[in-house]
Amino acid sequence: MLLNRVTLAGLLLAGVGCTAVRAVKPAEYIPQHNPDVVWVTYTDNSFVPVAGPKIVGDSLIGTWKGLNEPVAISLGEIQTVQAKMPAPKKTALLFGIAGVATAAVIYTISTAGNSGNPAGCGYDKNGQPNTMCP
């Protein structure tokens, strides 16, 4: 029973964690969603992960993730900003696959040892063939 609970908790955590990194409009997305980190691509194609991003005036400010150095980027210097967003299709797919796998395991367990014989046929508790079978 404990294994079932652990498995269920793992599936729930995985479902909550189904995200995708997508391009966002920084001036709109960051103030509304307060992401922990965004990934900024400059117009020269250089790249920086920004932790704790905020929009102040016409700039994106935060901390260079991993280096802990302050970063201030003019919105005009930004080619794209990407952020983690929920991915409901991935979540649905995960739970669909988990449901099918669970059903397959339950079916396999419930039919184990029933190799096509009618109920009660096979061997008795002493290992002798059951003479009541057709």
C-alpha positions in Angstrom: 0.0 0.0 0.0 2.9 2.3 0.8 4.3 1.7 -2.7 1.0 2.8 -4.2 1.1 6.0 -2.3 4.7 6.7 -3.3 3.9 6.0 -6.9 0.8 8.3 -6.8 2.8 11.1 -5.1 5.5 10.7 -7.8 3.0 11.0 -10.6 1.3 14.0 -9.0 4.7 15.8 -8.7 5.6 14.9 -12.3 2.2 16.2 -13.4 2.7 19.4 -11.6 6.2 19.7 -13.1 5.1 19.3 -16.7 6.4 22.6 -18.1 7.8 23.9 -21.3 10.1 26.8 -22.0 8.5 29.2 -24.4 9.1 32.7 -25.7 7.2 35.4 -23.8 6.7 39.2 -24.0 8.8 40.3 -21.0 7.0 43.6 -20.4 3.7 41.7 -19.9 4.8 38.3 -18.7 7.3 39.2 -15.9 5.1 41.6 -13.9 2.1 39.2 -14.1 3.8 35.9 -13.4 6.9 36.8 -11.4 9.0 33.9 -12.7 12.0 32.7 -10.8 14.2 32.7 -13.9 14.0 33.8 -17.5 16.4 33.1 -20.4 17.3 36.2 -22.4 18.8 36.2 -25.9 20.4 39.4 -26.9 20.1 40.8 -30.5 23.7 39.6 -31.1 22.5 36.0 -30.1 24.4 35.9 -26.8 22.4 34.4 -24.0 22.0 34.9 -20.3 19.8 33.3 -17.6 18.3 36.0 -15.4 17.1 35.1 -11.9 14.6 37.2 -10.1 13.7 39.3 -13.2 11.8 42.6 -12.9 10.8 45.2 -15.4 11.9 48.6 -14.4 11.1 51.3 -16.9 12.4 50.1 -20.3 14.9 47.6 -18.7 14.9 44.0 -17.5 16.9 43.7 -14.3 17.8 40.8 -12.2 20.8 38.5 -11.3 22.8 36.5 -13.7 21.9 33.0 -12.5 24.9 31.0 -11.5 27.3 34.0 -11.3 25.1 36.1 -8.9 26.1 39.3 -10.7 23.5 42.0 -11.2 22.2 42.4 -14.8 20.3 45.3 -16.4 19.3 44.8 -20.0 17.5 47.4 -22.1 14.4 45.9 -23.7 15.7 47.2 -27.1 18.8 44.9 -26.7 16.6 41.8 -26.3 15.8 39.4 -29.2 13.8 36.9 -27.1 12.9 36.2 -23.5 11.9 32.6 -22.6 10.3 31.4 -19.4 8.9 28.1 -18.0 5.2 27.8 -18.5 2.7 25.1 -17.7 2.3 22.5 -20.5 -1.3 21.1 -20.1 -0.9 18.8 -23.2 2.2 17.2 -21.8 0.5 16.8 -18.4 -2.5 15.1 -20.0 -0.3 12.8 -22.1 1.7 11.8 -19.0 -1.5 10.9 -17.0 -2.9 9.1 -20.1 0.1 7.0 -20.4 0.3 6.3 -16.7 -3.4 5.3 -16.7 -2.9 2.9 -19.6 0.2 1.4 -17.9 -1.7 1.0 -14.6 -4.6 -0.7 -16.3 -2.2 -3.0 -18.1 -0.5 -4.0 -14.8 -3.8 -4.6 -13.1 -5.0 -6.7 -16.0 -1.8 -8.7 -16.0 -1.9 -9.3 -12.3 -5.6 -10.3 -12.3 -5.2 -12.8 -15.1 -1.9 -14.3 -14.0 -1.9 -18.1 -13.7 -5.3 -18.3 -15.5 -3.8 -19.7 -18.8 -7.2 -20.1 -20.5 -8.5 -22.8 -18.2 -12.0 -22.4 -16.6 -12.0 -21.2 -13.1 -10.9 -23.9 -10.7 -9.1 -26.1 -13.3 -5.5 -26.9 -13.1 -3.9 -28.5 -10.0 -5.2 -29.0 -6.5 -3.3 -28.0 -3.4 -1.3 -31.3 -3.5 -0.1 -30.7 -7.0 -2.4 -33.3 -8.6 -4.4 -32.6 -11.8 -7.9 -31.5 -11.0 -10.2 -34.2 -12.4 -13.2 -31.9 -12.5 -11.9 -30.0 -15.5 -13.3 -30.7 -19.0 
